[in-house]
């Protein structure tokens, strides 16, 4: 669920052109050209990390045990 939440956040932020800010700042900081795909990939990775943390904390313990 965190994966979808973070992708949704990335999409909502794109309404106010946050992806352009991200792309420009990444280029200035690291000298690398990135695309909008990189922007969404970053939010995907944050979501995957969030899901992994929830799994380790036992948030899905009842889901896997009682099905």
C-alpha positions in Angstrom: 0.0 0.0 0.0 2.9 2.4 0.7 4.1 1.9 -2.9 0.8 3.2 -4.3 0.7 6.0 -1.7 4.2 7.3 -2.7 3.5 7.0 -6.4 0.2 9.0 -5.8 2.2 11.6 -3.9 4.6 11.9 -6.8 1.8 12.3 -9.2 0.1 14.9 -7.1 3.4 16.8 -6.7 3.7 16.8 -10.5 0.6 18.9 -10.7 2.6 21.8 -9.3 5.7 21.0 -11.5 7.7 19.5 -8.6 9.3 17.0 -11.1 10.9 19.9 -12.9 12.4 21.2 -9.7 13.7 17.7 -8.9 15.2 17.3 -12.4 16.9 20.7 -12.3 18.2 20.3 -8.8 19.6 16.8 -9.5 21.3 18.2 -12.5 22.9 21.1 -10.6 23.9 18.9 -7.6 25.3 15.9 -9.4 25.8 17.0 -13.0 23.6 14.1 -14.3 20.6 14.4 -16.6 17.5 12.6 -15.3 14.0 12.3 -16.7 10.5 12.1 -15.3 10.9 8.3 -15.2 13.7 8.8 -12.7 11.4 11.1 -10.7 8.7 8.4 -10.4 11.3 5.7 -9.9 12.5 7.6 -6.8 9.0 7.6 -5.4 8.7 3.9 -6.2 11.9 3.1 -4.3 10.7 5.1 -1.3 7.5 3.2 -1.4 9.2 -0.2 -1.6 11.5 0.8 1.3 8.4 1.8 3.3 6.7 -1.5 2.6 9.9 -3.3 3.7 10.0 -1.4 7.0 6.3 -2.1 7.6 7.0 -5.8 7.0 9.8 -5.8 9.5 7.7 -4.0 12.0 5.1 -6.8 11.8 2.3 -4.7 10.2 1.5 -7.6 7.9 1.8 -10.3 10.5 -1.9 -10.8 10.9 -2.6 -10.7 7.2 -0.2 -13.6 6.5 -1.1 -15.6 9.6 -4.9 -15.6 9.4 -5.6 -16.1 5.7 
